[in-house]
């Protein structure tokens, strides 16, 4: 790459390069940004600050399976274990998971804490209610 340097008042003001060189610079810049983002994400995962979510979990959530059930099963917990941590009965957890009971925000917060996830992963983004 051989830039043409344009000066103003004796100082470099602009660098003119071939368009192909410009395109390569843009591509290299985007690749560097991707590498930096990847390194940052990997560092957060390695430090336990972020978690990789398996496709099977995402697929079940997208298929409409109740998020409390999906996350409970992913974490390897029984309904009784989650109920104990949430301060409710196993029957209440079953009712939440089958959509027969609308959980309170307070209960959802307890369940999110027990499942080690953010509260927003237990509610739908459109109306704030629990996903079916």
N, C-alpha and C positions, 0 to 999 in steps of 0.2 A: 504494500500500500504506500503510495507516494502522494501525500497531500500537497495541495497548492496553498500556501499561506498568504492570506491577504492582510495587509497591514493598514493601520490607521494611526497617524501621528507617530510612525516608526515602530509601533507595537503590534504584535500579532492580534488580529481582530476576528478573522474567520479562517477556517480550514476547509478547503474544497477537496472532496474525494470522489472517486468513481462511484456510481450508483451501486454497482455490485459490491464494492467494499463497504458502502453504507449499509446495505442489506445484511452483510455478514456481521458487521458491528452490532446491529439490532438483534440478530439471532443469538450472537454470543452473549449479549447483555441479558436477554431473556433466559438463556440457559443458566447463566450465573445466578440470576434471581431464583430459578427453580432449585438449583443446588443449595443455595442459602436457606430456602424454605424447607427443603428436605432435611438438611442438617439440623435445623431448629426443631422440626417435628420429631426427628429421631432422638434428639437430646431430651425432649420433653417426655417421650415414651420411656426412654432408658432411665430417666429420673423418677418415673412413676407419676408424673404430673398429667400425663395423657394416657389414654387407653385405646388400643386398636380394637375395633368391634368387628367380629367375624361376619361375613356376608350372610350366613344362615340366620343370624340375629336380625340383621337389617331386612332380609327377605320376609321373615315372619312378621315383623312390624309393618312392613309395606303390604303384606297380605291381610292385615286387619286383625291379627291375633292380639289379644289384650296385652298391653305393654307390661303390666305388673306380672302377668304369667310368663311372658317371654324373658324378662330380666330375672325373675325368680329362678326359672329353670336354667338359664344361662349361668347363674351364680351357683347352681347346684344346691339350692335351698328347697326344703319342703315348705308346704303351706303353713305347717305348724311352727316352723322356725321363723318364717317371716312374720307370722301373726304375733309371736312372742315379742319380737323386736318392735313391731308396730303397736303393741298394746291392745290387740284385738284377738278375736278367736279365729281358729283355722276356718271355721264356717264363714266368717266375715270375709276372709281373703278369697275363699271360693266364690262368694257372691260378687265380690269386686271383679274377679277374673272372668266370671260368666256374664257380667253386665247386669246382674240382678240388683246390685247395690251401687249407688253413686257415692264414691268416697269423698269425705271432706278434704279440704285443702290441708288441714292439719295432719290427717292420716296419710295423705299422699307425700307430705314432707317427711314423715317418719319412715314411710316405705322407701322413699328415694334415698334417705340416709342409710337405711339398712342394706339397700341394694348397691350402695356406693355409686350412685348416678345423680345427675342433676334432675331437679323436679320437672323441668320442661320435657324430659324424656318420657314422662308418664301422662302427659296431657297432649291433646291435639292442638296444633298451632292456630286453627281457624277460630274456634270459639272458646278455648280454654277448658272444655270439659274433657273427661277421660276418654281416651280412644276405646272403641268397642273391641 
